[in-house]
Amino acid sequence: VPVIVEDLGGWREMPGSWRVKDRWDQAYWTARLARNEELRTSVVDDARMQVALHARAETLWAGWQEVFRKVISNECNRNPQTPVPVAG
């Protein structure tokens, strides 16, 4: 499912997402996607390809293991420069 969000930070490379400048731009692209099945399919197919290329299970699991290791070792609290993982 394509996702349309305002450009306010977050994961800029998220497959299947469009970052827009304001709510009017968001409304425009939402309406365009709603009426254009070919465009929706294209966005979803591209996202699927990007995930297959860059989000292999082994790579993702290694990243999560590192996050868990830091949380368990309390490393995030000792180094204020290390970002604390946030759910959501």
C-alpha positions, 0 to 999 in steps of 0.5 A: 500500500503506498504511503503519503506523509508530510516531509517531517523527518523519519525514514526518508528511504521507506519503500512505497512512500511519498513525502509531500510538502503540505496537506494540500500536496498530500490530498492531491497525491492521495486522490491521484493514487485513488483514481490511478490503479496503474500508478498504485501498482507501480509504486507497490511493485517498486517498493517490493523490489526495493525491499527484496534488494535491501531488506534481507532477513539476515541483514534486518535481524543483525541490525535488531540484534545490535539494538537489543545488545545496546539496550540490554547493556544499557549502552544507550543510557551511557552515551548521550550521542547514541540515539535511543530506539523508539517504537512506532 
